Amino acid sequence: MIAKKKLYITLSACSVILSIIALALNIKTVPLIKKQHAITKNIQMLKEHNQQLQYHIEKESTLKKIEEKAKKLNMVYLPTKPIKHIIISSN
């Protein structure tokens, strides 16, 4: 009977100690989880900004925009001549 009481007291003490250790570890990980959420939000915002910049680059890279910029810079547009294809026969 005394052995059972000692066993119960030992098991309950161990469970209390392990619970306190688990609580301490959880307290240490909460700030890390908050930092991780903040970093994830920051990454998402950077991805959205990157997509906006890519769209802006694509929009500014159209032929019409390039021609407008060339006119603003007084660049001369050289029209291309039609290319004549010559077929060489190997007879």
C-alpha positions as CSV (number, residue, x, y, z in Angstrom):
1,M,0.0,0.0,0.0
2,I,2.8,2.4,0.9
3,A,4.6,1.4,-2.3
4,K,1.5,2.3,-4.4
5,K,1.3,5.7,-2.7
6,K,4.9,6.4,-3.5
7,L,4.4,5.3,-7.1
8,Y,1.3,7.6,-7.4
9,I,3.2,10.5,-5.8
10,T,6.2,9.9,-8.1
11,L,4.1,9.6,-11.2
12,S,2.1,12.8,-10.3
13,A,5.3,14.7,-9.5
14,C,6.8,13.6,-12.9
15,S,3.7,14.6,-14.8
16,V,3.7,18.0,-13.0
17,I,7.4,18.5,-13.8
18,L,6.9,17.5,-17.4
19,S,3.9,19.8,-17.7
20,I,5.9,22.7,-16.4
21,I,8.7,21.9,-18.9
22,A,6.2,21.7,-21.8
23,L,4.7,25.1,-20.7
24,A,8.1,26.7,-20.6
25,L,8.9,25.4,-24.1
26,N,5.6,26.7,-25.4
27,I,6.3,30.1,-23.9
28,K,9.6,30.2,-25.7
29,T,8.1,29.2,-29.1
30,V,5.2,31.8,-29.1
31,P,7.4,34.8,-30.1
32,L,9.0,32.6,-32.8
33,I,5.6,31.8,-34.2
34,K,4.6,35.5,-34.2
35,K,7.8,36.4,-36.0
36,Q,7.1,33.6,-38.5
37,H,3.7,35.0,-39.2
38,A,5.1,38.5,-39.6
39,I,7.7,37.2,-42.0
40,T,5.1,35.3,-44.0
41,K,3.0,38.4,-44.3
42,N,6.1,40.4,-45.5
43,I,6.9,37.7,-48.1
44,Q,3.3,37.8,-49.4
45,M,3.4,41.6,-49.7
46,L,6.8,41.4,-51.5
47,K,5.3,38.8,-53.9
48,E,2.4,41.1,-54.7
49,H,4.7,44.0,-55.2
50,N,6.9,41.9,-57.5
51,Q,3.8,40.9,-59.6
52,Q,2.8,44.6,-59.9
53,L,6.3,45.5,-61.0
54,Q,6.3,42.7,-63.6
55,Y,3.0,43.9,-64.9
56,H,4.3,47.4,-65.1
57,I,7.4,46.2,-67.0
58,E,5.3,44.2,-69.4
59,K,3.0,47.2,-70.0
60,E,5.9,49.5,-70.6
61,S,7.5,47.0,-73.0
62,T,4.8,47.1,-75.7
63,L,5.7,48.3,-79.2
64,K,3.5,51.3,-78.9
65,K,5.2,52.5,-75.7
66,I,8.7,51.9,-77.2
67,E,7.7,54.0,-80.3
68,E,6.4,56.8,-78.1
69,K,9.6,56.9,-76.0
70,A,11.7,56.9,-79.2
71,K,9.7,59.9,-80.5
72,K,10.2,61.7,-77.2
73,L,14.0,61.1,-77.4
74,N,14.0,62.2,-81.1
75,M,15.2,58.9,-82.3
76,V,14.9,58.1,-86.0
77,Y,12.8,55.2,-87.0
78,L,14.4,53.3,-89.8
79,P,11.8,51.3,-91.7
80,T,12.8,47.8,-92.6
81,K,13.0,46.8,-96.3
82,P,11.3,43.7,-97.4
83,I,13.7,40.7,-97.4
84,K,14.3,38.9,-100.6
85,H,14.7,35.2,-100.1
86,I,17.1,33.5,-102.5
87,I,16.7,29.8,-103.0
88,I,20.0,28.1,-104.0
89,S,19.4,24.9,-105.8
90,S,22.1,22.3,-105.4
91,N,21.7,20.6,-108.9
